[in-house]
Amino acid sequence: MDIIWIGIMASMGAGLMTGVGAIPVLFGKTMTKRTNDMLLGFAAGVMISASYFSLILPGLDAADELYGKVVISAAIAGAGIALGAGIVALLNNTLPHEHFITGPDGADPGALAKIWLFIIAITIHNFPEGMAVGIGFGGGDVTNGMSLATGIGLQNAPEGLAVAVALRGQGYNRWKSFGLALLTGLVEPVGGALGVGLIHVSVHVLPWGLSFAAGAMLYIISHEIIPETHRNGYQNYATTGLLAGLILMMFLDVTLG
């Protein structure tokens, strides 16, 4: 199968895990704040590990092969990380959206319905993840791409449950909460298609694309996920979850790679 379609399908599989994680809400299951913080911490740990082992390090290797100089490779990685974080920060400050805990953010939403503000916030989060999977496959390394897709899929499951439970708390019924959580994950194959397509434009895009995706994910971890896990007094559980996620993703990356 063409590597582009493999990348798109893998990012779709990772995105669908958001819906899988949201399934318990259909049966009226709730989640304590402690469990929610621990699972979000786990998601952050997976993303941190994936950013380094599946994106930054392969990006450095790709730059070394192209340019043969450590200084150039490091400079590209640093610039790519900064660019990825900067673009997500720009979207975060420009697009109107609303977080479950901190409330409205970005531009004035005007008459935009509150539910769409939540969806925009989650889309800002999920799109770079899908792009990261696509870029991971775009370099032609299927093993690295599968490791990255597996890790992001793992972190999407608890995130999907957290989103669905939060929507239930906003007054939406079980099916609508599940459907919207699933919908937010389906933006990932769009990002995946963009990521894998960009890499096929030129081989020189690969190290930039990998580090860009890492920067976008690291910004989301620092700006969104970790602060949210420390708001309710369960930071010790959140940190335990983060370490568990980081170790699991590192193990998967090393053994699968």
RODO-982406 format. One line per field, with one value per atom (N, C-alpha, C): residue number from 1; atom name; x, y, z. Coordinates in steps of 0.001 Angstrom, whole numbers, plus 500000, padded with zeros to 6 digits. Layout:
BEGIN
resi <- NUM/...
name <- CA/...
c1 <- X/...
c2 <- Y/...
c3 <- Z/...
//
This chain:
BEGIN
resi <- 1/1/1/2/2/2/3/3/3/4/4/4/5/5/5/6/6/6/7/7/7/8/8/8/9/9/9/10/10/10/11/11/11/12/12/12/13/13/13/14/14/14/15/15/15/16/16/16/17/17/17/18/18/18/19/19/19/20/20/20/21/21/21/22/22/22/23/23/23/24/24/24/25/25/25/26/26/26/27/27/27/28/28/28/29/29/29/30/30/30/31/31/31/32/32/32/33/33/33/34/34/34/35/35/35/36/36/36/37/37/37/38/38/38/39/39/39/40/40/40/41/41/41/42/42/42/43/43/43/44/44/44/45/45/45/46/46/46/47/47/47/48/48/48/49/49/49/50/50/50/51/51/51/52/52/52/53/53/53/54/54/54/55/55/55/56/56/56/57/57/57/58/58/58/59/59/59/60/60/60/61/61/61/62/62/62/63/63/63/64/64/64/65/65/65/66/66/66/67/67/67/68/68/68/69/69/69/70/70/70/71/71/71/72/72/72/73/73/73/74/74/74/75/75/75/76/76/76/77/77/77/78/78/78/79/79/79/80/80/80/81/81/81/82/82/82/83/83/83/84/84/84/85/85/85/86/86/86/87/87/87/88/88/88/89/89/89/90/90/90/91/91/91/92/92/92/93/93/93/94/94/94/95/95/95/96/96/96/97/97/97/98/98/98/99/99/99/100/100/100/101/101/101/102/102/102/103/103/103/104/104/104/105/105/105/106/106/106/107/107/107/108/108/108/109/109/109/110/110/110/111/111/111/112/112/112/113/113/113/114/114/114/115/115/115/116/116/116/117/117/117/118/118/118/119/119/119/120/120/120/121/121/121/122/122/122/123/123/123/124/124/124/125/125/125/126/126/126/127/127/127/128/128/128/129/129/129/130/130/130/131/131/131/132/132/132/133/133/133/134/134/134/135/135/135/136/136/136/137/137/137/138/138/138/139/139/139/140/140/140/141/141/141/142/142/142/143/143/143/144/144/144/145/145/145/146/146/146/147/147/147/148/148/148/149/149/149/150/150/150/151/151/151/152/152/152/153/153/153/154/154/154/155/155/155/156/156/156/157/157/157/158/158/158/159/159/159/160/160/160/161/161/161/162/162/162/163/163/163/164/164/164/165/165/165/166/166/166/167/167/167/168/168/168/169/169/169/170/170/170/171/171/171/172/172/172/173/173/173/174/174/174/175/175/175/176/176/176/177/177/177/178/178/178/179/179/179/180/180/180/181/181/181/182/182/182/183/183/183/184/184/184/185/185/185/186/186/186/187/187/187/188/188/188/189/189/189/190/190/190/191/191/191/192/192/192/193/193/193/194/194/194/195/195/195/196/196/196/197/197/197/198/198/198/199/199/199/200/200/200/201/201/201/202/202/202/203/203/203/204/204/204/205/205/205/206/206/206/207/207/207/208/208/208/209/209/209/210/210/210/211/211/211/212/212/212/213/213/213/214/214/214/215/215/215/216/216/216/217/217/217/218/218/218/219/219/219/220/220/220/221/221/221/222/222/222/223/223/223/224/224/224/225/225/225/226/226/226/227/227/227/228/228/228/229/229/229/230/230/230/231/231/231/232/232/232/233/233/233/234/234/234/235/235/235/236/236/236/237/237/237/238/238/238/239/239/239/240/240/240/241/241/241/242/242/242/243/243/243/244/244/244/245/245/245/246/246/246/247/247/247/248/248/248/249/249/249/250/250/250/251/251/251/252/252/252/253/253/253/254/254/254/255/255/255/256/256/256/257/257/257
name <- N/CA/C/N/CA/C/N/CA/C/N/CA/C/N/CA/C/N/CA/C/N/CA/C/N/CA/C/N/CA/C/N/CA/C/N/CA/C/N/CA/C/N/CA/C/N/CA/C/N/CA/C/N/CA/C/N/CA/C/N/CA/C/N/CA/C/N/CA/C/N/CA/C/N/CA/C/N/CA/C/N/CA/C/N/CA/C/N/CA/C/N/CA/C/N/CA/C/N/CA/C/N/CA/C/N/CA/C/N/CA/C/N/CA/C/N/CA/C/N/CA/C/N/CA/C/N/CA/C/N/CA/C/N/CA/C/N/CA/C/N/CA/C/N/CA/C/N/CA/C/N/CA/C/N/CA/C/N/CA/C/N/CA/C/N/CA/C/N/CA/C/N/CA/C/N/CA/C/N/CA/C/N/CA/C/N/CA/C/N/CA/C/N/CA/C/N/CA/C/N/CA/C/N/CA/C/N/CA/C/N/CA/C/N/CA/C/N/CA/C/N/CA/C/N/CA/C/N/CA/C/N/CA/C/N/CA/C/N/CA/C/N/CA/C/N/CA/C/N/CA/C/N/CA/C/N/CA/C/N/CA/C/N/CA/C/N/CA/C/N/CA/C/N/CA/C/N/CA/C/N/CA/C/N/CA/C/N/CA/C/N/CA/C/N/CA/C/N/CA/C/N/CA/C/N/CA/C/N/CA/C/N/CA/C/N/CA/C/N/CA/C/N/CA/C/N/CA/C/N/CA/C/N/CA/C/N/CA/C/N/CA/C/N/CA/C/N/CA/C/N/CA/C/N/CA/C/N/CA/C/N/CA/C/N/CA/C/N/CA/C/N/CA/C/N/CA/C/N/CA/C/N/CA/C/N/CA/C/N/CA/C/N/CA/C/N/CA/C/N/CA/C/N/CA/C/N/CA/C/N/CA/C/N/CA/C/N/CA/C/N/CA/C/N/CA/C/N/CA/C/N/CA/C/N/CA/C/N/CA/C/N/CA/C/N/CA/C/N/CA/C/N/CA/C/N/CA/C/N/CA/C/N/CA/C/N/CA/C/N/CA/C/N/CA/C/N/CA/C/N/CA/C/N/CA/C/N/CA/C/N/CA/C/N/CA/C/N/CA/C/N/CA/C/N/CA/C/N/CA/C/N/CA/C/N/CA/C/N/CA/C/N/CA/C/N/CA/C/N/CA/C/N/CA/C/N/CA/C/N/CA/C/N/CA/C/N/CA/C/N/CA/C/N/CA/C/N/CA/C/N/CA/C/N/CA/C/N/CA/C/N/CA/C/N/CA/C/N/CA/C/N/CA/C/N/CA/C/N/CA/C/N/CA/C/N/CA/C/N/CA/C/N/CA/C/N/CA/C/N/CA/C/N/CA/C/N/CA/C/N/CA/C/N/CA/C/N/CA/C/N/CA/C/N/CA/C/N/CA/C/N/CA/C/N/CA/C/N/CA/C/N/CA/C/N/CA/C/N/CA/C/N/CA/C/N/CA/C/N/CA/C/N/CA/C/N/CA/C/N/CA/C/N/CA/C/N/CA/C/N/CA/C/N/CA/C/N/CA/C/N/CA/C/N/CA/C/N/CA/C/N/CA/C/N/CA/C/N/CA/C/N/CA/C/N/CA/C/N/CA/C/N/CA/C/N/CA/C/N/CA/C/N/CA/C/N/CA/C/N/CA/C/N/CA/C/N/CA/C/N/CA/C/N/CA/C/N/CA/C/N/CA/C/N/CA/C/N/CA/C/N/CA/C/N/CA/C/N/CA/C/N/CA/C/N/CA/C/N/CA/C/N/CA/C/N/CA/C/N/CA/C/N/CA/C/N/CA/C/N/CA/C/N/CA/C/N/CA/C/N/CA/C/N/CA/C/N/CA/C/N/CA/C/N/CA/C/N/CA/C/N/CA/C/N/CA/C/N/CA/C/N/CA/C/N/CA/C/N/CA/C/N/CA/C/N/CA/C/N/CA/C/N/CA/C/N/CA/C/N/CA/C/N/CA/C/N/CA/C
c1 <- 500850/500000/500883/500492/501259/501422/502622/502936/502015/501511/500592/499308/498767/497528/497765/498935/499252/499269/499900/499951/498573/497719/496369/495554/495627/494857/495348/496660/497199/496754/496767/496309/494817/494051/492629/492413/493217/493110/493413/494443/494779/493641/493052/491947/490714/490426/489251/489349/490570/490734/490093/489904/489180/487758/487117/485772/485749/486766/486843/486902/487717/487827/486544/485708/484459/483311/483484/482393/481755/482534/481896/480808/480872/479865/478491/478455/477174/476440/477189/476603/476465/476569/476361/477520/478683/479840/480400/480809/481439/482895/483628/485043/485381/486060/486456/487522/487652/488680/490078/490248/491555/491915/490958/491206/491430/490618/490758/492151/492635/493956/495065/494897/495906/495956/494783/494738/495271/494958/495507/497021/497492/498932/499573/498902/499379/499480/498442/498451/499631/499904/501025/502349/502501/503726/503962/502894/503002/503442/502849/503165/504595/505074/506447/507424/507197/508078/508040/506832/506693/507391/507303/507936/509440/510055/511511/511948/511374/511854/511360/510161/509595/509642/509988/509994/511346/511799/513023/514248/514420/515595/515611/514498/514508/514742/514260/514501/515972/516652/518096/518839/518413/519048/518846/517610/517319/518149/518312/519126/520596/521072/522461/522724/521759/521916/521932/521157/521063/522250/522683/523676/525026/525036/526297/526987/526293/526895/525965/526532/525752/525150/525922/525447/524211/524238/523090/521885/522108/521022/520369/521191/520671/519922/520453/519802/518439/518357/517082/516075/516525/515629/515111/516016/515602/514641/514947/514068/512719/512722/511459/510576/511190/510430/509827/510624/510128/509004/509143/508118/506813/506916/505717/504984/505726/505106/504512/505224/504742/503454/503332/502113/500917/501097/499986/499630/500635/500367/499580/499932/499209/497751/497528/496159/495393/496088/495452/495026/495815/495507/494559/494430/493634/492235/492128/490829/490017/488749/487909/487665/487895/487636/487445/487059/486794/487270/487966/488453/487453/487430/486472/486732/487985/488326/488494/489313/489682/488723/487827/486834/487303/486722/486993/488447/488912/490276/490287/491341/491452/490606/490223/489459/488032/487344/485954/485099/484358/483589/482322/481899/480663/479479/478699/477500/477759/479017/479340/478886/478195/477655/478770/478468/479474/480058/479231/479715/480789/480666/481673/482974/482891/484113/484904/484188/484855/485488/484737/485227/486472/486467/487641/488848/488634/489738/490352/489507/490012/490664/490129/490719/492130/492327/493673/494638/494115/494908/495198/494159/494275/494926/494778/495314/496829/497620/499077/499434/498613/498889/498749/497674/497494/498608/499018/500105/501402/501616/502823/502859/501713/501659/501968/501342/501586/503042/503660/505078/505939/505538/506284/506333/505240/505210/505835/505765/506225/507679/508483/509889/510159/509102/509264/509550/509671/509942/508614/508086/506772/506808/507919/508036/507936/508647/508586/507187/506570/505212/504215/504339/503414/503605/504858/505127/504476/504606/504028/502500/501921/500460/499930/500657/500241/500258/501321/501424/500349/500100/499078/497689/497483/496206/495978/497040/496930/496541/497128/496804/495464/494970/493674/492516/492705/491611/491192/492102/491685/491254/491841/491434/489990/489624/488249/487246/487604/486715/486582/487707/487668/486787/486882/486069/484593/484265/482860/482253/483009/482513/482312/483246/483119/481892/481624/480437/479157/479180/478016/477802/478913/478812/478270/478371/477826/476355/475790/474362/474009/474999/474709/474383/473492/473107/474247/474050/475133/475600/474637/475010/475681/475194/475810/477212/477381/478704/479680/479208/480057/480377/479354/479539/480500/480405/481301/482736/482883/484226/484849/484050/484526/484877/484029/484241/485557/485900/487148/488367/488254/489369/489514/488423/488461/489168/489599/490425/491854/492218/493596/493974/493103/493512/493684/493000/493209/494632/495033/496404/497407/497031/497907/498152/497081/497210/498116/497961/498809/500266/500503/501866/502585/501943/502599/502754/501808/501902/503052/503251/504335/505700/505868/507163/507469/506420/506633/506943/506761/507111/508619/509352/510815/511382/512457/513098/513631/513924/514457/513406/512138/511073/511038/511551/511415/511951/513218/513688/512920/512527/511718/510349/509728/508391/508362/509353/509397/509565/510488/510715/509548/508910/507732/506615/506350/505293/505616/506901/507300/507047/507408/507183/505712/504862/503424/502894/503333/502871/503392/504645/505212/504513/504133/503394/502061/501359/500059/500215/501265/501497/501700/502566/502912/501795/501135/500147/498768/498426/497068/496995/497711/497452/497986/499282/499863/499210/499010/498336/496947/496215/494874/494923/495973/496064/496473/496857/497328/496334/495134/494172/493344/493259/492326/492993/494315/495010/495486/495405/495825/497089/497961/499161/500079/500071/500904/500426/499106/498554/498819/498703/498954/500409/501330/502745/503048/502393/502557/502065/500910/500386/501318/501885/502813/504027/504597/505773/505422/504234/503812/503654/503040/502860/504184/505095/506403/507181/507180/507917/507310/505977/505326/505649/505554/505822/507295/508194/509607/509847/509215/509360/508858/507678/507134/508052/508560/509401/510697/511309/512583/512397/511368/511182/510651/509731/509188/510188/511048/511990/513251
c2 <- 498803/500000/501244/502265/503500/504091/504592/505117/506255/507016/508112/507565/506502/505926/505246/504647/504046/505124/506271/507363/507905/508053/508564/507583/506298/505295/505153/505239/505150/506331/507533/508711/508627/508015/507820/506841/505769/504814/505459/506309/507017/507948/508633/509537/508813/507625/506863/506396/506330/505942/506955/508178/509173/508689/508148/507601/506354/505503/504301/504679/505680/506119/506710/507272/507918/506939/505676/504693/504590/504597/504466/505493/506669/507697/507254/506338/505823/504992/504468/503630/504381/505699/506530/506546/506083/506056/507467/507760/509042/508807/509865/509756/510785/510348/511275/512228/513368/514326/513735/512905/512283/511378/510539/509645/510436/511488/512322/512947/513464/514098/513077/511881/510851/510406/510261/509841/510926/512173/513259/513361/513087/513036/511929/510785/509679/510121/510823/511322/512263/513130/514064/513310/512274/511495/510802/510237/509595/510609/511793/512813/513336/513494/513946/512923/511653/510601/510504/510571/510500/511677/512843/514030/513839/513240/513079/511836/510684/509435/509219/509694/509429/510630/511811/513000/513720/514178/514966/514139/512957/512142/511693/511179/510861/512094/513257/514492/514850/514674/514921/513947/512675/511675/512025/512455/512810/514006/514988/516165/515784/514861/514402/513754/512944/512276/513279/514340/515327/516277/516726/517805/517381/516301/515780/516623/517606/518465/518554/518265/518241/519608/520665/522024/522355/522013/522283/521465/520195/519324/519884/520296/520845/522148/522978/524254/524034/523078/522777/522261/521355/520816/521924/522790/523881/524838/525195/526115/525472/524181/523489/523407/523103/523038/524397/525451/526801/527185/526822/527153/526417/525116/524340/524892/525196/525765/527136/527922/529267/529261/528341/528262/527880/526884/526481/527615/528329/529469/530548/530774/531759/531344/530072/529574/529702/529385/529448/530868/531849/533243/533887/533269/533869/533283/531947/531299/531375/531730/531722/530289/530013/528672/528762/527656/527656/526354/526468/525295/524922/523625/523158/523764/524019/524503/526020/526545/527964/528885/528331/529160/529710/530844/531383/531786/531644/532021/532430/533120/533517/534729/534839/535993/535977/537118/537234/536304/535352/534390/534959/536140/536718/535837/535463/534659/533168/532754/531347/530523/529418/528579/528026/527862/527426/526067/525158/523829/523890/524837/524967/525526/526282/526777/525611/524651/523466/522664/522500/521712/522353/523685/524377/524162/524221/524027/522652/521629/520262/520051/520724/520615/521186/522326/522915/521896/521096/520090/518889/518373/517104/517194/518315/518422/518188/518814/518563/517108/516422/515014/514184/514432/513720/514028/515288/515685/514984/514819/514137/512698/512010/510630/510594/511502/511549/511799/512725/513031/511833/511118/509933/508885/508732/507786/508382/509707/510358/510121/509864/509604/508213/507398/506044/505007/505433/504501/504073/502953/502488/502125/501549/501157/502371/503436/504661/505261/505238/505766/504988/503648/502823/503033/503196/503473/504785/505794/507103/507035/506350/506216/505462/504427/503663/504529/505284/506147/507209/507864/508907/508295/507105/506421/506109/505676/505376/506611/507748/508957/509532/509193/509703/509067/507818/507134/507840/508065/508799/510232/510834/512185/512193/511173/511076/510933/510119/509957/511263/511963/513240/514247/514292/515218/514870/513580/513157/513437/513153/513412/514907/515715/517165/517679/517134/517533/517144/515973/515566/516565/517025/518018/519343/519606/520836/520687/519497/519300/518557/518051/517317/515865/515265/513888/512922/511642/510662/510505/510381/510130/511343/512525/513721/513915/513614/513729/512750/511510/510512/510929/511369/511730/512890/513891/515040/514672/513801/513339/512580/511711/510977/511932/512925/513884/514636/514985/515729/514890/513571/512713/512567/512785/512579/513699/514730/515758/515250/514198/513703/513153/512378/511955/513111/514229/515413/515928/516032/516429/515405/514115/513059/513165/513443/513585/514761/515869/517032/516720/516054/515752/514828/513722/512777/513367/514221/514865/515845/516626/517607/516948/515824/515144/514647/514302/513800/514921/516168/517285/517342/517178/517220/516501/515769/515066/516049/517272/518277/518771/518463/518870/517967/516728/515737/516204/516624/517034/518234/519154/520295/519840/518941/518472/517721/516858/516088/517002/517948/518853/519827/520234/521101/520408/519142/518389/518224/518003/517878/519180/520307/521597/521867/521518/521714/520879/519626/518760/519212/519636/520079/521333/522228/523417/523021/522094/521643/521013/520212/519567/520605/521578/522577/523586/523992/525065/524566/523329/522841/521705/520613/519380/519425/519696/519650/520666/521930/522854/522364/521734/521259/520131/519312/518197/518645/519908/520406/521366/521427/522405/521888/520568/520002/519385/519554/519015/517581/517034/515646/515591/516561/516627/515431/514809/513623/512464/512300/511260/511593/512877/513299/513042/513321/513095/511610/510791/509339/508862/509384/509038/509481/510692/511203/510286/509879/509004/507648/507124/505843/505945/507034/507227/507395/508152/508381/507067/506275/505009/504036/503949/503027/503398/504682/505109/504905/505149/504912/503421/502555/501118/500695/501203/500862/501341/502550/503110/502334/501989/501263/499842/499148/497755/497638/498513/498457/498998/499923/500544/499726
c3 <- 500000/500000/500000/499252/499192/500588/500855/502188/502590/501602/501925/502540/501924/502456/503795/503954/505259/506339/506043/507006/507340/506314/506544/507381/507032/507765/509201/509404/510765/511615/511026/511778/512049/511130/511378/512530/512545/513647/514985/515017/516257/516662/515664/515966/516469/515920/516343/517782/518309/519705/520648/520169/520969/521219/520164/520307/521167/521031/521856/523336/523644/525031/525571/524668/525101/525292/524928/524997/526391/527485/528806/529092/528441/528721/528223/527254/526751/527801/528748/529798/531117/531014/532191/533164/532727/533615/533809/535006/535303/535696/535820/536142/537203/538240/539289/538762/539415/539007/539166/540180/540391/539212/538794/537661/536386/536206/535020/534947/536071/536087/535844/536397/536198/534732/534098/532697/531768/532076/531271/531454/532674/532903/532077/532014/531176/529721/529237/527859/527628/528603/528472/528411/529229/529227/527893/527323/526009/524963/524996/524004/524152/525387/525600/525026/525375/524885/523369/522791/521338/520666/521281/520702/520556/521564/521519/520744/521098/520505/519084/518757/517433/516495/517003/516154/516162/517324/517372/516981/517580/517263/515797/515254/513814/512947/513405/512662/512622/513745/513789/512865/512885/512016/510538/510205/508812/508363/509252/508913/508762/509606/509500/508145/507693/506390/505242/505377/504302/504269/505446/505497/506077/506865/507374/508418/508989/510012/511223/512393/513624/513922/513694/513990/513158/511880/511002/511457/511798/512253/513512/514470/515721/515483/514576/514278/513628/512712/512064/513087/513965/514987/515903/516342/517222/516550/515305/514577/514300/513963/513698/514928/516078/517335/517657/517532/517807/516851/515576/514586/514882/515219/515530/516736/517793/518996/518703/517888/517570/516771/515815/515008/515866/516749/517624/518581/519081/519958/519214/517953/517143/516947/516631/516480/517797/518887/520203/520556/520124/520441/519436/518256/517192/517092/517148/516975/518264/518178/519382/519833/521110/521625/523126/523725/525162/525767/526903/527609/528705/529048/530052/531420/531731/533059/533082/532178/532246/531515/530695/530024/528697/528245/526904/526716/525459/525115/523653/523231/521838/521515/520223/519763/520288/520163/520575/519711/520329/519541/518939/519377/518860/519200/518179/518397/518239/518127/517926/519125/518847/519913/520791/522076/523030/522671/522166/521834/520762/519819/518770/519318/520392/521029/521623/522220/522736/521603/520515/519381/518773/518647/518111/519017/520328/521271/521114/520971/520851/519488/518463/517124/517108/517787/517891/518496/519412/520100/519204/518516/517808/516430/515750/514392/514342/515224/515185/515469/516284/516560/515290/514529/513268/512297/512260/511367/511759/513060/513531/513036/513086/512596/511101/510340/508900/508571/509290/509062/509429/510513/510919/509824/509075/507956/506700/506582/505356/505038/506073/505840/505311/505179/504670/505730/506995/508100/508708/508232/508690/510171/510627/512031/512947/512605/513406/513368/512193/512070/512903/512897/513676/515173/515593/517004/517419/516576/516873/516883/515899/515832/517048/517485/518660/519911/520076/521252/521291/520161/520122/520296/519729/519949/521418/522105/523533/524339/523999/524770/524355/523158/522725/523481/523929/524612/525912/526852/528059/527757/526730/526355/525859/525067/524565/525697/526693/527845/528611/528802/529522/528793/527467/526671/526800/526656/526715/528083/529135/530489/530712/530208/530354/529602/528421/527657/528400/529036/529850/530978/531549/532618/532142/530822/530246/529854/530095/529845/528576/527836/526605/526930/526117/526394/526058/526412/526279/524834/523898/522512/521870/522215/521655/522225/523509/524120/523471/523255/522595/521160/520427/519025/518840/519703/519585/519957/520960/521309/520142/519507/518338/517202/516992/515905/516063/517285/517496/517115/517242/516863/515365/514614/513171/512422/513137/512496/512300/513022/512951/511571/510883/509539/508558/508791/507951/508160/509419/509724/509219/509301/508814/507320/506569/505111/504764/505498/505258/505567/506699/507118/506149/505779/504880/503483/503085/501769/501693/502753/502769/502634/503298/503250/501844/501084/499732/498741/499144/498263/498060/499162/499097/500310/500121/501218/502259/501831/502760/503758/503497/504412/505643/505513/506585/507935/508061/509389/509932/509043/509480/509962/509199/509548/510866/511093/512338/513550/513462/514602/514778/513659/513733/514504/514158/514847/516327/516647/518045/518809/518195/518848/519103/518124/518288/519456/519540/520617/521972/522032/523308/523821/522896/523311/523945/523315/523826/525209/525385/526683/527773/527493/528499/528732/527654/527751/528182/527794/528018/529038/528752/529488/530912/531068/532412/533363/532954/533878/534303/533370/533716/534735/534697/535639/537047/537208/538501/539160/538639/539158/540328/540475/541442/542664/542799/543954/543804/542586/542361/541506/541696/540868/541052/542245/542448/541573/541486/540620/539151/538808/537434/537048/537976/537698/537554/538382/538255/536893/536470/535156/534048/534182/533176/533037/534166/534109/533503/533852/533287/531772/531306/529873/529157/529754/529142/529024/530107/530099/529099/529056/528123/526683/526351/524983/524638/525585/525342/525075/525857/525670/524292/523909/522602/521471/521615/520562/520416/521540/521508/520991/521486/521081/519647/519269/517912/516897/517362/516443/516247
//
